[in-house]
Structure formats: structure tokens, C-alpha cells
Amino acid sequence: MVMTRENISCVTAQAKVGKTFLVKLILSAVLKKGVFQNRLISELPENRDKILYIDTEQSKYHVKLGLSHIKEMLTPESEHELSKMTVYQFDAVSTSKRLEFVRWLIYNTRPDFVVLDGISDLALDTNNLKEADELVTNLRIWATENNCHILNVIHQNPNDLQTKMKGHLGTKLQDKSEIVIGVSVDKENESNRIVQSLASRNRKPEPFEFV
């Protein structure tokens, strides 16, 4: 059991390893419901399955490209489920405005599942302990008050052998997250990506791979 209501979680990896692709898999599973690609299961009930997807890093072109990939992952019978997902792209917005927009969207659209792809972009300094604590505390408050789950995507520190997430923000997220999911390169086959739980409050799910 992972990513439950009133909780936050993380997907983390080195840059360009496959975080966003994993997020697309997760979103496709949530939209489709039931078993997805024999490895992911979504149990969001009908009428309580609104998705808010916010990307703070990619351009409009790449966000649209990602949405087309999600559509390809769904069966033709499930494509209509895309209407349950609202997407925003905030790469060219100031940090303070970005944080304000995200909070407003969560409280006014009342989603059930939120993805913040680029949580670091909601902080001026990911190594500022006070700012990191305030941001993560806000995430927990937003998830609790809106009865939703918030999935955060964050980089790992470059060349970090301990898979440490970026800055004090990463440390705080690891402490407060229901689950931290890591994506890494398979050392025996560099074209494969390994997905595994790095920390979990519940029983850790089994690792799996994608290409």
C-alpha cells in the first residue's frame, strides 16, 4: 500500500535517469484503474479520482509530449479518463508565484492525487533548513486538509552513492514521506531502469524495471 490520502511521497533519481517517465507510468495507472502493465494498481474510486499534474521544469512542448505518451499508454477504452487530469506548466514563473499558484490550485480544484514534478522549484534555497521545513510542512497540511495525496519529484545529489535527495529539502521530504521511490540505472544493462523503494512507512513494494 503506497500513496494513500493525506500523505506525501517522493520519486527521486539522478538527472535524466527516468523520474518523469516513472511519473507517467503512475499517472497512467491512476487514470486506468485496476492492474496496469502487470505491476501497478490504482484503487481510486469513481468520482474521487481527480488528478492535478504540475510541471515546474519542462517547457510546454515537452509537457505536451509527455501527455501524448500517457495517452499512448492507455487503451483506447481508457483514453477518456484523461479528462480527469488537469495539467499546469510553471517553468517561467517566479518561485513565490509558483508556490502561491500551487496552493491555490490544490485548495480550489480539490484534486485527489497531485503530482509536483519539480518540487525544488517551490523553494528559493533547497539547503535552507527553515524554508525546507516550512515547505514540507505545507505539503503535509495541504494533503491533510484536502484529503489528497501529493507526489513530489526531486533530483538526487549528483554522484551521491547514498542516493541522498537534494539539499535539506530532500532530507525533510524523506522524513515526512509515506514512501520514497528511487529510479536508477541497471549496472548490468544501462538501457534498463530499476524502480525500488528507498524508504517506506508500509511494507516495501517489490522492485521492477522499465526500458
QUIQUIWO-V328107 format. One record per pair of residues at least 6 apart in sequence whose ideal C-beta (glycine too) atoms are under 6 Angstrom apart, sorted by sequence separation. I is the first residue (numbers start at 1). J is the second residue. If there is no record, write none. Layout:
i = (I:I)
j = (J:J)
This chain:
i = (3:13:35:120:125:174:186:29:143:156:157:197:11:55:90:123:186:197:33:156:157:183:184:11:29:139:154:155:196:30:123:154:183:29:194:195:182:194:154:181:182:192:193:179:180:163:180:192:191:179:99:178:98:174:63:60:95:53:51:119:50:51:52:53:54:55:56:114:120:49:119:163:106:112:113:114:115:116:117:132:136:140:111:132:136:129:133:106:126:127:132:136:126:127:24:28:32:27:126:24:28:24:28:32:120:123:31:52:52:50:57:50:51:52:53:54:55:56:49:48:56:30:23:8:19:8:6:6:15:5:7:8:9:10:11:12:14:5:10:12:3:12:22:10:19:18:17:10:9:8:9:39:9:10:11:12:13:7:18:2:1)
j = (9:19:41:126:131:180:192:36:150:163:164:204:19:63:98:131:194:205:42:165:166:193:194:22:40:150:165:166:207:42:135:166:195:42:207:208:196:209:170:197:198:209:210:197:198:182:199:211:211:200:122:201:122:199:89:89:124:85:84:152:84:85:86:87:88:89:90:148:154:84:154:198:142:148:149:150:151:152:153:168:172:176:148:169:173:168:172:146:166:167:172:176:167:168:66:70:74:70:169:69:73:70:74:78:166:169:81:109:111:111:118:112:113:114:115:116:117:118:112:112:121:113:115:139:153:143:143:144:155:147:149:150:151:152:153:154:156:149:154:156:149:165:183:173:183:183:183:177:177:177:178:208:179:180:181:182:183:178:193:179:202)
